[in-house]
Amino acid sequence: MAKVHFYLNFNGNCDEAFTFYQSVFEVPSLGTHRFGDMPEDPHVTIPAEQKNKVLHTALQINEQVMLMGSDCVEGFGPKVTFGTGTYIMLDTDTPEEAQKLHARLTKDAQNIEMDLGETFFAELFSSFIDQFGIAWMVHYEGNKKLG
């Protein structure tokens, strides 16, 4: 397997979330398809108020990592339920990068479970739920590398 990417679902605010993530990671959007862009199908009806919702969007974070997302709209799967079953962990190269990402991603965070600080396993580590309900960890191992 060459790569693993992250796919995030939202309950109607994918545009807002990806505009925020675009500013956090300082990368351009790769583009956005909307539900209204889908070819007409006599078996599928998209309500007018949902046609502008995001069907698919993506950000290329770096050469190896892509962050993708969509809105969950009526008729295309269940409403999203957020929780702490999955975290996106950002393993940074420098303490400055960890501090920058933590500061940006925790803006208006719903819950900061562990603020950025030293632990027995990392020079810097934090875990939190961002303003959109997405769970993140920021990690700078530094001189505490295993092995």
Secondary structure, DSSP 8 states (H G I E B T S, - for coil): -----EEEEESS-HHHHHHHHHHHHT--EEEEEEGGGS--BTTB---GGGTTSEEEEEEE-SSS-EEEEEE--TTSS------SS--EEEE-SSHHHHHHHHHHHTTT-SEEEEEEE--SS-SEEEEEE-TTS-EEEEEE-GGG---
